[in-house]
Amino acid sequence: MKKLLSLLTAFTLLFAFAACGNENGNGNGTPSASYTVGLLQLVEHPSLDEIRGAIIDELAAQGYADTIHIDYANGQNDGSTMNTIVQKFVADGDDAIITIATSAAQSAASATSEIPIIFSAVTDPVAAELVSDLEHPDGNVTGVSDYIDVSAIFTLAEELTPDVKSYGFVYNMGEVNSVSVINQAKAYLTAKNIPFEEAYVTNIGEVTTAVQSLVGKVDAFFLPIDNTVASAMSNVAEIANENKIPVYVAADSMVYDGGLATAGINYKQLGKQTADMLIRILIEGEAIADNPVEVMTEYSVIVNPETAATIGVDVSKYTE
């Protein structure tokens, strides 16, 4: 009888160990455990939607559509709403958090120092106080930055519209990412003795008035990666096109929404890299400290032929 009990105990333990093993793998290197990842997006507009879509598509392409459950939430460009969302992610015990845009990342970082946070589309992670060193993240936060070199955009502008002698900036001073890019633009134009005018906004409803206030004062617009302005990009384009003013932007989606051109970020690639980083940290077990913040180094020249035709700018070099 004791021998029989011993055999039964051994089989029971063997079954238990086998069951535990199935929670984390299926024997061929592919994890079979399920993970929940909270995904907080600042607001819904084409630029950020493109990133989210690319993240989800890349996870599916790598075989994790059923392994990683994405709990998506729209922050509605509201700090209180975003704080509530990330607090829920933390209370639910999510395995990781992805954030899209600077304010979303800041909300998540203030809510937890334990859950891995992978941000996407944060232009200046150091200024946003998410990391102190891009190469050596020292907390639970890392990600993929959409930092841009504004000189590439102004060089493109000089090529397409050489008669432009002044620029207008429209941006939200409350967005760290926008201020960082605008400061670069100011430094670049100042060094070349090119004058500029500024108009500030605090919400989407102010964008149209801000753009109109610069009509007649500037030859062209330069718009940074600004979530407030991007949400009203169709209105900006309508005003600019009516007045034959070229609009240079920092994101590809803002060109698709009516801007003239950019030498800027490919947001699909940005989303893909964000998904890759999530997989390394969540699935492969890499440490945050071993994943430096990734900064995009390749920029795409993208033009809007319809806008170009409307305002009389030749962009055939980039459409052939």
N, C-alpha and C positions, 0 to 999 in steps of 0.2 A: 504494500500500500504506500509506504514511504517513497519507494522507487517511482511509483506511478505519479505521486504528487510532485516529485522532483522533475519528472519529465514534463508534466503539465505546466509547472512554473517556468521551466526553460522555454517552452513553446510560447508562453504568454509574454515573457520578456523579449523574445525574438520578434514577435509580432509588434510589440510596442516600439522597439527600436526601428523596425521597418516603417511603421507608420510615421514616426518622427522624421525619418529620412525623407519621406515623400512630401513633407511640408516644405522642404527647402530645395528639393531637386528631384529629377526623374532619372538620374543615372547617366544622362548624356550631356550634362553641363548646362541644361536649360532649367532655370528655376520654375518650380510649379507653385510656390507660395504666392499669395496675393498681397499687394501693397496698395495703400491708399495715399494719394498725393493731392494735397490741397493746391489748387491753382487760382491765384488771385490776380485778376487783371484790373488795372486802374480804371479803365472805362472802355466801352466798346466803340472803336472806330477802325477804319481799314488797316492802318499800320499795325496796331496791337492785335487785331483779329488775325492778321496774316502770320504773326509770330505764334499765336496760340495754335492756329491750324497746322503750322509746320511742326510744332512740338508733338502734337497728337499724331500727325502723319508719320513722323520719324519713329515714334515709339511703336506704332503698328508695323512699320517697315522692318523693324528689328525683331519683331515677334512678341512684343509685350502688350498687345492690345487687351489680352485677357489677364495678364499678370499684374499690370499697373492700372488701377482704377483712378481716373482723374475726377476729383471733386471740384468742378469749376464754379467760380463766383465772380460776378461783375461788381467792382468797387464803386461804380457810379460816380467816380471822381470826387468822392466824399470821404474825408478822413475818418469820421465817426463810423461810417458804414464799413470801411476797410478794417478798422480796429475790431469791430464786432465779428467780421468774417474770420480774421486770423485767430481770434480767441476761440471761435468754434473749432477751427482746425486743430488747435492745441488741445482743447477739451476732448475732441474725438480721438486723440492719439494718432493723428496722421503720421505716416512714416517719413514724409518729406514735404516741403512746401516750395512750389515754384511761384515766383512773382514776375509780373510783366509791368515794367515802368518803375521809376524811382520811388514815388510815394508809396506804391504797393510794397516794395521791398523794405522801406523804412518801417511801415506798419508791422510787417512780419517780424523784422529784427527786434522790434521793441516788445513783441509778445512772447518770444521764446529764445533762450540761449542754448537749447538742447536739440531741438528738431533741426535737421539740415535744411538750409534755405538756399535755393539756387535761383538767382535772379536773372532776368533777361531784359535787355533794353534799358540799362542804367548807364547814362552817358559818362558820369564822373563818380564812380563808387567811393572814392576817397573823400571828395567834397560832401557827398551824401552821408558820410560817416558810417558806411556799411563795412568797409575794410580800411585798415590803416596802411596797408602795403599790398599792391596788386599781385605781387609775386608770392607773397606769403600770407594768405588769409589766416588770421589768428583766432577766429571764433567759429561760429557755426554757419557762416555766410560766405558764399562765393558765387560766381556766375559768369555771364557773357555780357560785355559792355558794347554799347552801340556808339562809342566814341568816334567822332569823325574829324578828319583833317580839313578844316574849312578852306584851306588854300586850294585844294583840288576843285572845290565848287566855284570859287572866284576865278580860277584859271579857266574853267569851262565857260563861265559867264563872259570873260574877256574875249574868248574865242567866238561865242555865238552872238554877243551883243556888244561889240567894241565901242559903241557910242555912249554906253552907260557911264555917267559921271558921278552918280550918287545912289545911295541905297537906303531903303527904309526897313527897319526891323519891327516886327510885331511879335510880342511874346509875353508870357506870364512870368513875372518876376518871382512868383511863388514856386516855380518849378526849377529845382537846382540844375537839372539837365539843360534847360533852356539858357539859364544864366551863364553856365559854363561855355556853351557854344557861342553865345553872343559875345562874351568877353574875348574869345578867340577872334571872332569876326571884327570886333572893334580894333584889336591890336593889328590885325592884317591890314585893314583899310587905313588906319592911322599911319602905318609905316609907308603906305603908298600915297598918302595925302589925298585920299578919297573921302569926301564928306558922307555922313550918314545921319538919319533922323530915327527916333525911336517912338513907338507907341506901345503902351502897356495895357494888358488886360488881366482881369481876375477870374473871368468866367466866359463861357462860350457866347453869351448874349452880347458881350462887348467887342467881339472880334470885328464885326462888320463896321462899326463906328470907328474903331482904331484904324482899320485899313483905309477907310474913306478920308480920315484926317490927314493921311500922308499923300493922297492923290494930288498931283500938281506940285509937290515938294520934292519928289524923288523920281529917279529914272527907272529904278527897278526895286523889287522887294527881295529880301533874303529872310527866309523863315527857318528857324532851328527845328530840332526834334522837340516840338512843343505839343503836348497832348491836348491842351485847350484849343490852340489854333488849328491843329490837325482835325479836330472834331468839326470845325466850321470851314474846312478847306474849300468846299464847293462854293461857298459865299465869297471867300477871298478871290477865287479864280474868276468868278463872274464879274466882280468889280474891276479886277486887274485887266481882264480881257476887254471890257467895255472901254477902258482908258488906254489900251495898247501898252500896258506895262508888263514886262517880263517878271515872272516870279520864280526865283531859284530857291530850292528847298533842300532839306537834309535827309529826306527819306523817300524811297521809291514810291510808296503808296501815295504820298502827297503829289507826286507827278501824275499818277493815275487819276487823282481827284481834280486835276486841272492845272497844276503847276507846270511851268515850262520845262525845267530840267533839273537834274542833280548828278553829282558824282558822289553818290552816297551809299548808304547801307542797303544790302540786300536782306530784307527781313526774313525771307524764307531760310536763308543760310543761318541767320542769327537763331531762329527757332530750332533748326536742326542741331546746331552746336549745343544749345541748351538741353535738348533731349539727350544728346550724347553724354553730357556731364552728369545728368540725373542718373543715367544707367550706370556710369562708373561708380558713383557714390552710393546709390541705393542698392543696385543689384550686385556689383562687383566688390563692394565693400571698401572702396578707396576713401581715405580721409579727406575732409575739407582742406586741411593744410597741404595736402598733396595735389590740390587742384587750383592752381593760380587763376586769377580772373583772366578770362580770355578777351582780348581786344581785337576787333575786326581790323584786318590789314588790307583787305581787298575791297575796292570800291567799284561800283558799277555806274557807268554813264547811262542814264535813262532819260529819254526825252518824250514829250507829248506832241505828236505830229499835229493833232487837231488844234491844240493851243497855239503851236508855232504858226500854223496857217492863219489863225484868227488875228494874231498880232504882227504877222509879217516877218517872222524870223526863220532863216534857212537852217534846218536841222537834218538835211538829207544825208550828211556824213554819217549820222548815227542811226539812220533808218534803212539804209541800203543793204 
